[in-house]
Amino acid sequence: MSPKPQHILVIRLSAMGDVAMTVPVLRALILQHPNLKLTIVSRPFFKPFFDGIPNVNFFAVDLQKRHKGFFGLLRLFSDLKKLEIDAVADLHNVLRSKVVRNLFALSGKKVAFTDKGRAEKKALTRLENKVFKPVKPMVERHVETFEKLGFSIDLVNPQFPTKVILLDEILKITGNKTQDWLGIAPFAQYQSKVYPLDLMQKVIDELAENNSIKIFLFGGGSEEIQKLKQLQNNHSNVIVLAGKLKFNQELEVISNLDVMLSMDSGNAHIAAMLGIKVITLWGATHPFAGFSPFNQPLENCLVSDREKFPLLPTSIYGNKKVEGYDDVMRSILPEKIVFSVQSLLGI
């Protein structure tokens, strides 16, 4: 029998939510196998996700220059080979990561990759002969990948990092924590996953009436910041964080939230990886596709009405349009969202 690997190369290059979903798995892996060493290969932007996990090195891939294209992948393999790894866990399983893992396999290293369940997901989202049942969550699929390398992972009682003590630089923007802190991330990569802003305005206005709640609005880019300022609507207990903090500082604020309200997007997974209660809103997509936030009950996923819109879900990522389905999220009533937030805050 070949010896168990002690240094595993873990590949997950993008997207933000997908990278965040690997964090609880990797944290549990290290806590349960403390002699193991991991090197995470991902985009430099995601490095803060892995800060504080012991025995983890981060390798920032340079897909713009050094590691661009096929010859760039050969350079990436050459760079990674110097790290003396024993095995590869490919949690991305796309063309780029396949090239790298296959080069390691040819050099005699043990490799395993995540089966993304593409056929089951296709059956869930197709418009005819739909198979409407939950597919295996991505987190469980990643666990299986490490099992192939000989490492079991138990996620039943996950451990989360402690809340970060916020420095004065951040407290100048947030204020001291004397209220319940609610984060709201109203945007997503695709419009089919974004709750209509007029309805989100109603949600924020109603929640902001309660002065025991302080609301932080998350987003990025000048267009989103303008929309967030509108949503702020002169409420003194609503603060636009977008554009005011560095990414790692945003993570520190999120670690201090009591609840995060998010679309099916990266912010939901970031909050979940930090152990924060998360309420998610689902339009064209659905939690059955395996992307519900880690360690959150299904009732925290508020989905569009399938009686009115029986073809839902119509997409895994929200990038497909179906005629007549532009307004599916209007079937999630603002009152229901407000009630869910208040329930989690114990108000």
C-alpha positions in Angstrom: 0.0 0.0 0.0 1.3 3.4 -0.9 1.8 5.8 2.1 -0.8 8.4 2.8 0.0 11.8 1.3 1.1 14.4 3.7 1.1 17.4 1.4 -1.9 17.9 -0.8 -2.2 20.4 -3.6 -5.8 21.8 -3.7 -7.0 23.5 -6.9 -10.0 25.8 -7.0 -9.4 28.9 -9.2 -12.9 30.6 -9.2 -15.6 31.9 -8.7 -15.9 33.7 -5.4 -18.8 31.6 -4.0 -17.3 28.4 -5.2 -13.9 29.1 -3.6 -15.7 30.1 -0.3 -17.5 26.8 -0.3 -14.2 24.9 -0.1 -13.2 26.7 3.1 -15.3 24.8 5.6 -14.2 21.5 4.0 -10.5 22.4 4.2 -10.8 23.8 7.7 -12.4 20.5 8.9 -9.8 18.5 7.0 -6.9 20.2 8.7 -8.5 20.1 12.2 -9.2 16.4 11.8 -5.8 15.5 10.2 -3.4 17.9 11.9 -0.3 16.3 10.3 -1.5 17.2 6.8 -0.2 20.2 4.9 -2.2 21.9 2.1 -1.2 24.2 -0.7 -4.2 26.1 -2.1 -4.0 27.2 -5.8 -6.4 30.0 -6.5 -6.6 33.6 -7.6 -4.7 36.1 -5.4 -7.9 37.9 -4.5 -9.1 34.9 -2.6 -6.1 34.6 -0.3 -7.9 36.1 2.7 -10.4 33.3 2.7 -7.7 30.9 3.9 -6.0 33.1 6.5 -5.9 31.6 9.9 -6.3 28.0 8.8 -3.2 26.1 10.1 -0.9 24.2 7.8 -2.2 26.0 4.7 0.0 27.7 2.1 -1.5 29.8 -0.6 -0.2 29.8 -4.2 -1.5 32.7 -6.2 -2.0 31.7 -9.8 -1.2 34.3 -12.4 -3.7 33.6 -15.2 -3.1 37.0 -16.9 0.7 36.5 -17.5 2.9 33.8 -16.2 0.2 31.0 -16.1 -1.8 32.1 -19.2 -2.6 29.7 -22.0 -1.3 26.2 -22.5 2.4 27.1 -22.0 1.4 29.0 -18.9 -0.2 25.8 -17.5 3.1 24.0 -18.2 4.9 26.8 -16.2 2.3 26.4 -13.5 3.0 22.7 -13.2 6.7 23.4 -13.1 6.2 26.0 -10.4 4.0 23.7 -8.3 6.3 20.7 -8.7 9.0 22.5 -6.7 6.7 22.5 -3.7 7.2 18.7 -3.3 3.5 17.8 -3.0 2.3 14.2 -2.6 -1.2 14.4 -4.1 -3.6 16.6 -6.0 -7.2 17.4 -5.1 -8.8 19.1 -8.1 -12.0 20.8 -6.7 -12.5 22.8 -9.8 -12.5 20.1 -12.5 -12.3 22.3 -15.6 -9.9 22.2 -18.6 -7.1 24.2 -16.8 -7.1 22.2 -13.7 -7.4 18.9 -15.6 -4.2 19.7 -17.5 -2.3 20.4 -14.3 -3.6 17.4 -12.4 -3.0 15.1 -15.4 0.7 16.3 -15.5 1.0 15.4 -11.8 -0.6 12.0 -12.5 1.9 11.3 -15.2 4.7 12.2 -12.8 3.4 9.5 -10.4 1.4 11.6 -8.0 -2.0 10.5 -6.7 -4.8 12.7 -8.0 -8.6 13.0 -7.2 -11.2 15.4 -8.6 -14.6 16.6 -7.7 -17.5 15.1 -9.7 -19.7 18.1 -10.2 -22.8 16.0 -11.0 -23.4 17.7 -14.3 -26.0 15.2 -15.5 -28.1 15.5 -12.4 -28.0 19.3 -12.5 -29.0 19.2 -16.1 -32.0 17.0 -15.2 -33.0 19.5 -12.5 -32.9 22.6 -14.7 -34.2 21.3 -18.1 -37.6 22.6 -19.1 -39.0 19.2 -20.1 -39.0 15.9 -18.1 -37.5 17.8 -15.2 -36.3 15.8 -12.3 -37.1 18.0 -9.3 -35.1 16.6 -6.5 -32.0 17.7 -4.5 -28.6 16.8 -6.0 -25.7 16.1 -3.7 -24.3 19.4 -2.3 -21.0 20.6 -3.6 -19.5 20.5 -0.1 -20.3 16.8 0.1 -18.7 16.3 -3.3 -15.5 17.9 -2.1 -15.5 15.7 1.0 -15.7 12.6 -1.4 -12.7 14.0 -3.3 -10.5 13.9 -0.2 -11.9 10.5 0.8 -10.4 9.2 -2.6 -7.0 10.4 -1.3 -7.5 8.5 2.0 -8.9 11.3 4.3 -12.3 11.2 5.9 -13.9 14.5 6.8 -16.7 14.9 9.3 -18.8 18.1 8.8 -21.5 17.4 11.4 -20.2 19.8 14.1 -18.2 22.3 12.1 -15.8 24.7 13.8 -15.7 28.4 12.6 -13.2 31.1 13.2 -13.8 33.5 16.1 -15.2 36.9 15.3 -12.5 39.3 14.3 -11.9 42.2 16.8 -12.5 45.2 14.5 -9.8 47.9 14.5 -10.5 51.6 14.7 -10.1 52.1 11.0 -13.2 49.9 10.4 -15.1 51.1 13.5 -15.0 54.6 12.1 -17.3 53.4 9.4 -19.4 50.8 11.2 -19.5 52.3 14.7 -19.3 50.1 17.8 -21.5 47.1 18.0 -24.5 48.1 20.2 -27.2 46.7 17.9 -28.0 43.5 15.9 -25.9 43.7 12.8 -27.6 42.7 9.5 -25.6 42.5 6.3 -27.5 42.8 3.0 -25.9 41.9 -0.3 -28.6 42.7 -2.9 -26.6 41.9 -6.1 -25.4 38.8 -8.0 -23.5 38.1 -11.2 -26.7 37.5 -13.2 -29.9 39.6 -13.2 -32.1 36.4 -12.8 -30.7 36.0 -9.3 -31.2 39.7 -8.2 -34.3 40.5 -6.1 -36.1 43.5 -7.6 -34.7 46.7 -6.1 -38.1 48.2 -5.5 -39.0 45.2 -3.3 -35.6 45.2 -1.6 -36.3 48.9 -0.8 -39.5 47.8 1.0 -37.5 45.2 2.9 -34.8 47.7 4.0 -37.3 50.4 4.9 -39.3 48.1 7.1 -36.2 46.6 8.8 -34.7 50.0 9.3 -37.7 51.1 11.3 -36.3 49.0 14.2 -33.4 51.0 15.8 -32.1 47.8 17.4 -30.9 46.8 14.0 -28.0 48.3 12.1 -27.9 47.3 8.4 -24.8 47.2 6.2 -25.1 47.1 2.4 -22.5 45.2 0.4 -21.6 45.5 -3.2 -18.9 46.7 -5.6 -18.4 49.1 -8.5 -19.7 52.6 -9.1 -23.0 51.4 -10.5 -23.9 49.2 -7.6 -22.7 51.9 -5.1 -25.2 54.3 -6.6 -28.0 51.8 -6.2 -27.0 51.0 -2.7 -27.1 54.8 -1.8 -30.7 54.8 -3.1 -31.5 51.7 -1.0 -30.0 53.5 2.0 -32.8 56.0 1.7 -31.5 58.4 4.4 -31.9 55.8 7.2 -29.4 56.6 9.9 -29.0 52.9 10.8 -28.3 51.8 7.2 -24.6 52.1 6.1 -23.2 51.5 2.6 -20.0 49.6 3.0 -19.3 49.2 -0.7 -16.2 51.2 -1.8 -15.2 52.0 1.8 -13.3 48.9 2.9 -10.6 46.6 1.5 -11.8 43.0 0.8 -10.2 41.5 3.9 -11.8 44.3 6.0 -15.2 43.4 4.6 -14.6 39.8 5.7 -13.9 41.1 9.2 -17.2 43.0 9.3 -19.0 39.9 7.9 -17.5 37.8 10.7 -19.3 40.2 13.2 -22.7 40.1 11.6 -25.7 38.4 13.3 -27.4 37.6 10.0 -26.5 38.0 6.3 -29.3 38.5 3.7 -28.0 37.6 0.3 -28.9 36.5 -3.2 -27.6 33.1 -4.4 -24.2 34.7 -4.6 -20.7 34.8 -3.2 -21.6 36.9 -0.2 -23.9 34.1 1.1 -21.1 31.6 0.9 -18.6 34.0 2.6 -20.9 34.5 5.5 -21.6 30.8 5.8 -17.9 29.9 5.8 -17.5 32.3 8.8 -20.4 30.7 10.7 -22.9 33.5 10.2 -26.6 32.8 9.8 -27.6 33.3 6.2 -30.9 33.9 4.4 -30.7 33.5 0.7 -33.2 34.6 -2.1 -33.5 32.3 -5.1 -34.8 33.3 -8.6 -34.0 31.2 -11.7 -31.7 29.1 -9.5 -32.6 26.7 -6.6 -30.9 25.3 -3.5 -31.6 21.8 -4.8 -28.7 22.3 -7.3 -26.2 21.8 -4.4 -25.2 25.4 -3.9 -27.1 26.3 -0.7 -24.8 28.0 1.8 -22.9 25.7 4.1 -24.5 24.5 7.4 -27.7 26.6 6.9 -31.2 25.0 7.2 -33.3 24.8 4.0 -36.0 27.1 5.4 -33.4 29.9 5.3 -33.5 29.6 1.5 -36.4 31.6 0.3 -37.4 30.4 -3.2 -39.6 31.7 -6.0 -43.1 30.2 -6.3 -43.0 27.0 -8.3 -46.8 26.8 -8.5 -46.8 30.0 -10.5 -43.5 29.2 -12.3 -43.4 25.4 -12.6 -40.3 25.4 -14.9 -38.1 26.6 -12.0 -35.2 26.1 -11.6 -34.3 27.1 -15.1 -30.6 27.5 -14.5 -27.7 26.3 -12.3 -25.8 29.6 -12.3 -28.6 32.1 -13.4 -27.1 32.7 -16.9 -30.1 31.3 -18.9 -33.2 33.3 -19.7 -36.6 31.7 -20.1 -39.5 33.7 -21.7 -42.0 34.8 -19.2 -39.7 34.1 -16.2 -38.1 37.6 -15.8 -40.2 38.4 -12.7 -40.1 35.1 -10.8 -38.5 36.7 -7.7 -41.5 39.0 -7.3 -43.3 35.9 -6.0 -41.0 36.1 -2.9 -42.9 38.7 -0.8 -41.0 41.4 1.1 -43.0 40.6 4.2 -41.7 37.0 4.2 -38.1 38.2 4.0 -38.6 40.7 6.8 -40.2 38.0 8.9 -37.4 35.6 8.2 -34.7 38.2 9.2 -36.6 39.2 12.4 -37.0 35.5 13.3 -33.3 34.8 13.0 -32.5 38.0 15.0 -35.0 36.9 17.7 -37.0 40.2 17.3 
